[in-house]
Amino acid sequence: MSKHFPKGLDGRERDKNGQIREKRGDTRVATLRREYGADFAEGYRSDTKLETVREDTGKSLSQLVKKK
């Protein structure tokens, strides 16, 4: 059973309280590269988890995306 969250005007998924949904820590870099571009998290293997990249860099997903 998958959860579907409504999208806000900015196209990002939000929970029932209107908060922007965070990406799960176990999301693979390969998945994020499909969404944010091939140069996302350069230097990391495609099977690396987002939580590992966050721990190593000390940055949030939005900070990693803005780096481009």
C-alpha positions in Angstrom: 0.0 0.0 0.0 1.6 3.3 -1.0 0.8 6.7 0.4 -0.1 9.4 -1.9 0.4 13.0 -0.7 -1.3 15.9 -2.4 0.9 18.3 -4.3 1.0 22.0 -3.5 1.1 24.8 -6.0 4.9 24.4 -6.1 4.5 20.8 -7.2 6.0 19.4 -4.0 4.2 16.7 -2.0 2.7 17.8 1.3 1.4 15.8 4.2 -2.1 16.3 5.7 -0.9 19.3 7.8 0.4 21.0 4.7 4.1 20.4 5.6 6.5 19.6 2.8 7.3 15.9 2.7 10.9 15.0 3.3 12.7 12.5 1.2 13.4 9.3 3.1 16.9 8.6 4.2 17.0 5.3 2.5 16.4 6.9 -1.0 19.2 5.9 -3.3 21.4 8.5 -5.0 20.5 7.0 -8.4 16.8 7.8 -7.7 17.7 11.4 -6.8 19.9 11.8 -9.9 16.9 11.0 -12.1 15.0 13.8 -10.4 17.8 16.4 -9.8 20.3 15.6 -12.6 23.2 13.4 -13.2 25.6 15.6 -11.3 23.7 15.3 -8.0 26.0 14.0 -5.2 29.1 13.7 -7.4 31.6 11.4 -5.9 29.0 9.0 -4.4 28.0 5.7 -5.9 24.5 5.4 -7.3 23.6 2.8 -4.6 24.5 5.2 -1.7 21.7 6.2 0.5 20.6 9.8 1.0 21.2 9.5 4.8 24.8 8.7 4.1 25.3 11.7 1.9 23.6 13.9 4.5 25.8 12.6 7.3 29.0 12.9 5.2 28.3 16.5 4.0 26.3 17.8 6.9 23.8 19.3 4.4 20.1 18.8 3.8 18.7 17.7 0.5 17.7 21.2 -0.4 21.2 22.4 0.3 22.7 19.6 -1.9 20.3 20.5 -4.7 21.1 24.2 -4.5 24.8 23.4 -4.7 24.5 23.1 -8.5 
